[in-house]
Every structure is written in structure tokens, then in C-alpha cells.
Amino acid sequence: MTEANVTHFNKEALSWDSNPWVQRATTLAHKAYVDHLTPPPTLSTYNVLDLGYGTGLLSLAVSSRQSRPAARLLGRSGFQLA
């Protein structure tokens, strides 16, 4: 990824999660994903791995159902527990 791409991504990411279309798409994706998961209490034992290819909005929504924090792999930043 070029420095120009990183700069563009960072600029867009500042307001991306507040975009109404993104909010709606994330809600629909979250519902579709959760509808296919094992029901609680087993679901609360799952781990979530975020590969760091976006702002993390969907990963945070999914990991809110887990008892453990989400693990995020960030391309240039290394490994982070969120």
C-alpha cells in the first residue's frame, strides 16, 4: 500500500463509521452473520479475529457478544488486543 493510499484511507476512516449507509450496511451484515452462529451461551466462548482491513465497526459489533476481547491484526502496526 502506498503512502498516498494510507493517507486517503485514514482521511476517509475519520467519518466512515458515522455514514448512514455504512451504519445500515453494518447492521444488516451483523444480523446476517449472527443469524448463522451458534446460540448463546456457546457463542460467548467464541473468539473474534479482525484482520484490520477496515475501521473495525462490524468486528466490534460481533465481539460485543463474546466474553473475551477481540484480537485485531493490524497490517503495519502488528498485533493488538482490542
N, C-alpha and C positions, 0 to 999 in steps of 0.2 A: 504494500500500500504506500502510495507516495505521500509526502508531507502535505501536499495540496488536498489530497483525499481526506487525510486525517483532520485537517483544518475545516474542511467542508462538513464532515461528519459531526465534529464537535459543535459547530455552529448550529446545524440542524437539530442536534440532540437536545440543545437547551430548551426548546419549546415543543419537541416532538410528542412527549407524553401528554401534553395538555391539548393537543389537536383532537377535536371531537370525533373525527373519523378514526383516528388511532385508538381512542378510548373505546369506541363501538366495536372495532375490529378485534381489539384485545379481549373485550367482554365475550364476544362470540367464540373466539378461539379458545378462551379459558373454559367456557361452557362445553364446547365440543370435546376438549381434552379431558376434563373432569368426568364427563358422562361415560368415558370409556375406562376409567380407572377403577381399581378395587375399592369398595366402600370402606368407610371408617369402621373399626379402629385400625385395620391393617394399613390403610392409606397413610396414616400418621407416622408409620415407621419407614416410609419411602424417603429416599434422598433425591434432591433436585440438583442437576448439574447444568449450569448456564455457561455456554461456551463463549460468551462475550461478543456476540455479533449484533448487538443492538443496545437498547437502553436498559434492558432487564425488566421492563414493565410486566410482561407475561410471566417470566420466571418468578418474580416477586409474588404475583397473584397465586401461582401454583404452589409455591413454597409456603405460603401462609397457612396451608392445610397440614404442613408437616411439623413434627415436634423438633426437628433438627434444622439448623440453618442451611440455606442454600450454598452450594460451593460454586464459585464463579471462576472460570479460566479466562483470563484477560490476555489477549494476544501479545501486547507489548509490555504489560505490567506484571505478568506472572500469575501466581495463584493467590486467590483471596477468598476468605470465608465471609459471606455477607450475612 
